[in-house]
Amino acid sequence: MKKLVVLTGAGISAESGIKTFRDMGGLWEEYDIEQVASPQGWENNMELVLDFYNQRRKQLLECKPNAAHYKLAELEKDFDVQIITQNVDDLHKRAGSKNITHLHGELLKSVSTGDSSLVYNIKGWELKKGDLCEKGFQLRPFIVWFGEAVPMMDKAMKLTQQADIFAVVGTSLNVYPAAGLLNYVKPQVPIFLVDPNEVNCWRKVTYIKEKASVGVSVLAEMLQQSTN
């Protein structure tokens, strides 16, 4: 069974109603991102950061996976599908994908500020000041903030190096280090790029210029034809 590695970004979740940071009307227009997505922001105003992610979490719980999420999960029948996602939502999991690497953390989890090995599922949508880990440290969102290391990057690079097929869905390839994964795709491996917008890609790719819900179905047909 061929290994299909798929890098997904905000574009796949946007169709489920989740706001992106970069698009018109996105979160960067509403918030100074340094205030809500950086260690300094957390230090300066913990309540603002907690509220920001509480609202994101509340919104996520009202959203559902879309056709692109489900189609990627379906492809597990014919391929060893490995999802590497820049998204912090759980829509891939809810759609049925089994192998998911979250580069930027998970919105529905919290982590101890005193011991990063202590990670907890959040019940409901609220994380509050005074919510503590078992060692007595405040819990923070389990999110990789700007300026922080990306702990899952090594795993993502290894998966990418093992890919027989590599696909990019719904990402502008502007966010590093995730965009740099393309450098780890072996030269002979086909790369597919699903996005309705022009994407500045330095590798030879097969473009599928559609939104994710349509484009992933097109991708699936192309892959299944190539294996027949």
C-alpha positions, 0 to 999 in steps of 0.5 A, a space after each residue: 500500500 502506497 504512503 500518501 502524505 497530505 499537508 493540510 492548512 486553513 483552507 480545508 477547515 474554512 469550508 467548515 466555517 472556521 475562520 482563518 487568520 490570513 483571509 479577508 475578514 480573518 482573525 488578524 483583522 480582529 486581533 493583534 496576533 502578538 497579543 493572543 498567540 505569543 508567549 509575551 501575549 500570555 505573560 501580558 494578558 492571560 485572560 485575553 488569551 484564554 478568552 480568544 481560544 475559548 471563543 475559537 473552541 466554542 466555534 469549533 464545537 459548532 462546526 462539522 467536517 466537510 467533504 474534503 475531510 471525509 474524502 481524505 479519510 476514505 482514501 485510507 481504504 486504498 492508501 496508507 494516509 498520513 495527515 500532517 495538519 497546520 490546523 488546530 481543530 479536530 475535524 480530520 479526526 471527526 471525519 475518521 482519519 486515523 493518522 494525524 500529526 498536528 504541527 501547531 497543537 490542538 485546540 481541544 487540549 491544554 498543557 501545563 505551563 510548568 511541565 509540558 509533558 502534562 497535556 489534558 483534554 478540555 471538557 467543553 469549551 472553556 479553559 479558565 484562570 485557576 485551572 491547574 495541572 496536577 502539579 499546581 501550574 496554570 494550564 494554557 492552550 495546547 497551541 504552538 505560538 509564534 516564536 515557539 519551537 514546533 515539536 512535531 516537525 521532526 516526525 513530519 519531516 520523517 513522514 514526508 521523506 517516506 512519502 510515495 505521493 505527497 499532497 498539499 491541501 488548502 495552504 498558501 505555503 507561506 507558513 514556516 517551518 511547515 512549508 519547508 516540508 516540500 524540501 523533504 519530498 523525494 525528487 521522484 515523488 509526485 506532488 499534488 497541490 489543491 487550492 483555488 488561489 495561486 500558490 508560489 511553489 518551488 517544486 514541480 506540482 500537479 495543480 488542482 485549482 479548486 477549493 478543498 471540498 471539490 479538489 480533494 475529490 478530484 485528487 482521489 479520482 486521479 490517485 485511484 486511476 493511477 493505481 488501477 
